[in-house]
Amino acid sequence: MQRLTRYPVLIRQILQYTDPPTPTPDLSMAPRLTLSLPTEHAERESIANSLACAERILEEVNETIRDREGRERPGEVSEELRIGKDRLDLMLPTPHLGPRKLLKEGVLAKAKSGRKLRVLLCSDILLLLNESEGGGLYRVPLPVHELEIHTSRRHARSEDAYIWIHRAYPRGGETLVLRAPSICEARAWTEATVLAAAKVKEGIRVAVGDSQDMKVGFNRTIVGVGMGHVGGAGIPRASADVGNGCLGVTAAS
């Protein structure tokens, strides 16, 4: 991988030190016409094409690595997630999007208390983990397609930006306000979450088919086990449905 990243740099340097084609002189100023050699054009064009090819290959490799890491990360996180004595398994595939994948990860703070949370945006859920206190779930995973999310600033000149996350139910709805280090980072979280939600809704639409059933599919929210507002708490389950996603709960041995 290290060698691969060097190739675009080396080719770019070669291109920089390759003489450009001799410009065609102004006929009114030059007594004699001097033409550029065809090889000058061909040589520089060939190097430029090689640079574009190397950059494309590097981007494809980077994308493959990001995709692999995104698919492996939920498994790593699962090792630290506990609900009571049971482990929450994020590696079960989603019903409509295939294997669960990590899309974005970072540390944000609660707006009022300043408490730091590690936030993980997966294909279908938003995870809030304790950054300190040994980690672990801060609250039950949030289905992204059930969230309303937007950004704002408290003061026009403030660098801090706020991410407002609202879920219409259960119990009449709830709102969580997180602070990001910059408006750019806040917007990145908002845009990534909105995009993830759109993909989940599209997956549900394709799977369900007609609009009436799709409405039912969007409104069904069952959380079998977890922290915070839990439906059917105390009932042992082999898995927990979160919105239209599926999370496995493995009993401790």
C-alpha positions in Angstrom: 0.0 0.0 0.0 2.8 2.4 0.8 4.4 1.8 -2.6 1.1 2.3 -4.3 0.7 5.8 -2.7 4.1 6.8 -4.0 3.3 6.2 -7.7 1.0 9.2 -8.2 3.6 11.5 -6.5 6.5 10.1 -8.6 4.5 10.4 -11.9 3.4 13.9 -11.0 7.0 14.9 -10.4 8.0 13.4 -13.8 5.2 15.3 -15.4 6.3 18.5 -13.7 9.9 18.2 -15.1 8.7 17.1 -18.6 9.1 20.0 -21.0 5.7 21.2 -22.3 5.2 21.3 -26.1 6.9 24.3 -27.7 4.2 26.9 -28.3 3.3 27.8 -31.8 4.8 31.3 -32.4 2.9 34.3 -33.6 3.3 34.4 -37.4 3.3 38.2 -37.4 6.2 38.3 -35.0 8.4 35.4 -36.1 10.3 35.4 -39.4 10.3 31.6 -39.4 7.7 29.1 -38.4 8.8 26.6 -35.8 6.5 23.7 -35.1 6.4 21.5 -32.0 7.5 17.9 -32.5 4.6 15.4 -32.3 6.7 13.4 -29.7 6.5 16.3 -27.3 2.7 16.2 -27.2 2.6 12.4 -27.1 5.1 12.1 -24.3 3.4 14.5 -22.0 0.0 13.1 -22.8 1.2 9.6 -22.0 2.6 10.7 -18.6 -0.7 12.5 -17.8 -2.7 9.4 -18.7 -0.4 7.3 -16.5 -1.0 9.8 -13.6 -4.8 9.6 -14.0 -4.6 5.8 -14.1 -2.4 5.6 -10.9 -4.8 8.0 -9.1 -7.8 6.0 -10.1 -6.2 2.7 -9.0 -5.2 4.3 -5.6 -8.7 5.6 -5.1 -10.2 2.2 -5.8 -7.9 0.5 -3.4 -8.6 3.1 -0.7 -12.4 2.6 -1.3 -12.0 -1.2 -0.9 -10.1 -0.7 2.3 -12.7 1.7 3.7 -15.4 -0.7 2.8 -13.7 -3.6 4.5 -13.0 -1.6 7.6 -16.6 -0.4 7.6 -17.8 -4.0 7.6 -15.4 -5.2 10.2 -15.8 -2.3 12.6 -19.4 -3.3 13.8 -18.0 -6.7 14.9 -15.2 -5.0 16.9 -17.7 -2.6 18.6 -20.0 -5.6 19.4 -17.3 -7.1 21.6 -17.7 -4.1 24.0 -21.5 -3.8 23.9 -23.4 -5.4 26.7 -27.1 -5.3 27.7 -27.0 -6.7 31.2 -24.8 -9.8 30.8 -25.6 -10.3 27.2 -23.6 -9.0 24.2 -25.3 -6.9 21.5 -24.3 -8.4 18.1 -24.1 -5.8 15.3 -22.9 -8.3 12.7 -26.4 -9.7 11.9 -27.4 -8.4 8.4 -30.0 -5.7 8.0 -33.3 -6.8 6.5 -33.1 -4.6 3.5 -29.5 -3.4 3.1 -27.4 -6.6 3.5 -24.5 -6.7 5.9 -24.4 -3.8 8.4 -21.6 -1.3 7.7 -20.1 1.5 9.6 -20.5 4.8 7.7 -19.1 7.4 10.1 -17.5 7.5 13.5 -16.5 10.3 15.8 -16.7 11.9 19.2 -19.5 14.5 19.9 -20.6 16.1 23.2 -24.0 16.6 24.7 -24.9 20.3 24.3 -25.8 21.0 28.0 -23.6 18.7 30.1 -20.6 18.5 27.7 -20.6 14.7 28.2 -18.6 13.1 25.4 -20.2 10.4 23.4 -18.7 8.2 20.7 -21.2 8.2 17.9 -21.3 5.5 15.2 -23.5 5.8 12.2 -24.2 2.4 10.6 -26.2 1.5 7.6 -29.5 1.5 9.5 -28.8 2.7 13.1 -27.2 5.5 15.0 -25.2 4.2 18.0 -24.3 6.4 21.0 -21.6 5.0 23.2 -20.0 6.3 26.4 -16.5 7.7 25.5 -15.4 7.3 29.1 -16.6 5.2 32.0 -15.5 2.0 30.3 -17.5 2.6 27.1 -20.7 0.7 26.5 -24.1 1.8 25.3 -25.3 5.3 26.3 -28.8 4.5 25.1 -30.7 2.1 22.8 -29.6 2.2 19.1 -31.7 4.7 17.0 -33.1 3.6 13.6 -31.9 6.3 11.2 -35.1 6.3 9.1 -37.1 7.4 12.2 -34.9 10.4 12.9 -35.3 14.1 12.0 -31.8 15.8 12.1 -30.5 19.3 11.4 -27.7 21.6 12.4 -27.6 25.0 13.9 -25.2 27.5 15.6 -25.9 29.1 19.0 -24.0 32.3 18.0 -23.1 33.5 14.5 -19.4 33.8 15.3 -19.2 30.6 17.3 -17.1 27.7 16.0 -19.3 25.1 17.8 -22.3 23.7 15.9 -25.2 21.8 17.2 -26.8 18.7 15.8 -30.5 18.3 16.7 -31.7 14.7 16.6 -35.4 14.2 17.1 -37.4 11.0 17.2 -41.2 11.3 17.1 -41.8 8.3 19.3 -42.0 6.5 21.7 -43.8 8.4 24.4 -44.5 11.5 22.4 -41.0 11.9 21.0 -37.6 13.0 22.3 -34.8 15.3 21.2 -31.1 14.9 21.7 -28.8 17.9 21.0 -25.1 17.1 20.4 -22.2 19.6 19.9 -19.8 19.2 17.1 -16.4 21.0 16.9 -17.3 22.9 13.7 -20.3 23.6 11.5 -18.6 21.6 8.7 -18.4 18.5 10.9 -22.0 19.0 12.1 -23.2 19.2 8.5 -21.1 16.1 7.6 -22.9 14.1 10.3 -26.3 15.5 9.2 -25.8 14.7 5.5 -24.4 11.2 6.2 -27.4 10.4 8.5 -30.0 11.8 6.0 -28.4 9.8 3.2 -28.4 6.6 5.3 -32.0 7.1 6.2 -32.9 7.6 2.5 -31.3 4.3 1.6 -33.1 2.5 4.4 -36.5 4.0 3.3 -35.7 3.0 -0.3 -34.9 -0.5 0.8 -38.1 -0.8 2.7 -40.1 0.7 -0.3 -38.6 -1.9 -2.6 -39.2 -4.8 -0.1 -42.7 -3.8 0.8 -44.0 -2.7 -2.6 -47.2 -0.6 -2.1 -47.6 2.7 -0.3 -50.0 1.4 2.4 -47.8 -1.4 3.5 -44.8 0.9 3.3 -46.5 3.3 5.8 -47.0 0.4 8.2 -43.4 -0.7 7.6 -42.0 2.7 8.5 -44.2 3.1 11.6 -43.3 -0.3 13.2 -40.8 0.2 15.9 -40.1 -2.7 18.2 -37.2 -2.8 20.6 -37.1 -6.1 22.4 -34.1 -5.5 24.6 -31.9 -2.5 25.3 -31.6 0.6 27.5 -33.9 3.6 27.7 -37.4 3.1 26.3 -37.8 -0.6 25.8 -40.8 -2.4 24.4 -41.4 -5.9 25.9 -38.7 -5.5 28.5 -38.0 -8.5 30.6 -39.0 -10.9 27.8 -36.0 -13.0 26.7 -35.3 -12.8 23.0 -32.6 -14.2 20.7 -32.7 -11.0 18.8 -34.0 -7.5 19.0 -35.8 -5.6 16.2 -34.8 -1.9 16.2 -37.1 -0.1 13.8 -36.7 -2.2 10.6 -33.3 -3.4 11.5 -32.2 -6.5 13.4 -29.7 -6.7 16.3 -28.7 -10.0 17.8 -28.3 -10.4 21.6 -26.0 -13.2 22.6 -26.4 -14.6 26.1 -23.3 -14.7 28.2 -22.0 -18.1 28.9 
